[in-house]
């Protein structure tokens, strides 16, 4: 279970390592609220899809597994899409086509095929949740950085979810903004820096481990024999 959590959150992160689902990540991460909203919707679909398919895996013929997987995912996405339209219409309009496109998101289908269809109920559910959380924290970080640098705020659009709240102005009100960060190039720059940072941290950790083992190893010096 610990390995599943580590893989989803860091070691096999869907965005930073596998580079899956980049279309919605780059397109919708203009603000923190948009990014978190899409991330939460993706978590819900991944968790329920893994749960459903792990429960039915022995009943699904191998030859038609992919169409069945897509059908289950599409049904779950439809529920999420209609629920957003009914209860959070302004947010639904903002996210647009990217909620229905979760059906074709490589992250969801890849985890269903690679893990849920081959493992038990508890492991598959945890894998779906952790992969979704790994997706969420990365897209939220991208959205927060782009919004902060691009327009000097955080939580812009929060009133679409909680009408009594408003965004936070972190930079001076006369901040002119940095338009590039709100455009597609800003998304590519931010994602590239995060991938580079993750690779640097991983490489540094690997360098430290051998040094720690060498320091912890007992001295190999031979002691002279004791005379009887």
Secondary structure, 3 states (H helix, E strand, C coil): CHHHHHHHHHHCCCCCCCCCCHHHHHHHCCCHHHHHHHHHHHHHHHHHHHHHHHHHCCCCCHHHHHHHHHHHHHHHHHHHHHHHHHHCHHHHHHHHHHCHHHHHCHHHHHHHHHCHHHCCHHHHHHHHHHHHHHHHHHHHHHHHHHHHHHHCEECCCHHHCCCCCCCEECCCCCCCCCHHHHCHHHHHHHHHHHHHHHHHHHHHHHHHHHHHHHHHCCCCCCCCCCCC
